[in-house]
């Protein structure tokens, strides 16, 4: 449902927020390496987020990205809106131009419930709530190592 750009933005902002909690600033290369994301693309996404006031950056040897506002004040919906807009929450599930409650497609009612639920989740969840989830160790923003995906344990044949 979310574009790659939004997915990358959310993962990057959570990473930045986690570093920010420790009083650290992080650079594009670190974010890209740690999250296995394309450096050039991440740079463009983060600069856009700086322009919109969600994150900030300082150049120089002690520079990097950090949150412009507290993570608890940044909703996922705000990030989604900045990157993709909210059109996905209005579009017809079958691609009709004039799908509405008065002129619904066959999937309208079911998709409307799903879409409204997601909209509410994205509105209520904040970057801080994602940071807190990751800190529990139950959730992740980094990819799982290849050897773990295959079910094998490193060092054991």
N, C-alpha and C positions, 0 to 999 in steps of 0.2 A: 504494500500500500504506500509506503514511504519511498521516495526516490533515494538513490544511492547517495546523492548530495546531502540529503537530510540525515540519512543513517550515519554518514561520516561526520557530519556536524555534531550530532548528538553524542556520538562516542568521543569525539575530540573534546567537546565541552565538559563532559564528565571527567575525562582525564585531566583537563586543565583545572577543574574544580577540586579534584583530589590533591593535586600538587599545590593549589592555592591554600588548602587547609593546612598544609605543612609549611606555608610561607615561601613556597618556591614558585618560580616562573619557568615555563617550559617553552622551548623553541619548536619550530615546525619540524625539523629533522627528528627530534626526539619523539614527538607525537606520531609522526609518520612511521618511524621505526618500531616503536612500542606497539602501535595498533595495526601495523602492517597495512598502511594506507599509502596511496600515491602522494609523494611530497608536494609536487607542483599543484595538484588538485586541492590538497588540504590547505596550502597557502592561500589560494583564492577564496576558499570557503571561510577561513579564519579572518581574512581581511574584510570580507563582507560582514561578518559578525562584529568586527571592530567598528566598522562604519555605522552599524545599526545600534551600537551601544551595549551589546550583550557582554562582550569581552573587551579587554584593552591590551595594548602591547607597548613595550618599551624596547628600543634598539640598544645595542651595545653589549659589552661582555657580561653584564649582570641582567640583561634584558630577557624578554620572552613574553609569553601570553599569560594573562591572569584574568580573573573575573572582574567585570566593571561594577557589578552589583552582587549582593549575596546570592548564593546558589538557590536559597529557599524562595527567592523572588523571581526566578526565571522558570516559567512553565515550559513544558515540552511544546505546547501549542504555540507559544511565542516563537520558538526556534523553527517549528514547522512552517508557520506563517511567513517568517522572514525568508526562508529558503524556497519553499514551494508554493506559498499562498494556501488558501483554504478551499480552492476549487474542488479538490478531491472529495470534500465533504458535501458537495452540492451536485456532483456529476451523477448522471443516470448509470446504473449498473449495466445497462444494455446499450449505452451510447446514444440514446435518444436526446434530441436537442430540447424537447419540451416535456420532459418527464416531471410530473408534479403530483401532489395529492389529488388534484382534480383531473389530471390526465396521466395516470400511472402506467408504467410498463409492468409486465408480469412479475418482476422481481422487486418492484418499488418498496412494498411494505417491509419485506424481509431485510433488504439492504438498508433502508432508512433506520431500522432498529440497530443494526450492526454499526452503521456510520455514526449515529447519535451516541452510542455507547463509547466508541473510540474517541469521539470528540470530547466527551466528558472525561475520559481517562487522561487524554493529552492536556486538557485544561487543568485538571487537579494535580497531576504528577509534576514535580519540579526537578530541576537538576539535582538539588540536594537529596531528594528522595531516591534518585538513581544512585548517587554517591553512597548513601547509606545502605542501599541494597547490595552494591558491589563490596562494600566493607564487611558485610556479613560473611563473605566467602561463598555464598550460595549462587551469586550471579556474577557475570563477567562482561567486560568490554573488549577483552583481548581474545584472539582466536586460540583454540586449543591446540597444543603441539600435535604434530602429525602422528607421532607414535602413540599418543593417547586415543586418537580417533580410530586407529586400527585395533585397539584393545590390547596392544602389546605394552610391556613395561620396558623402559630403556635399560639396556644392560643385561636383559634376560632373553635368551634365544628361544 
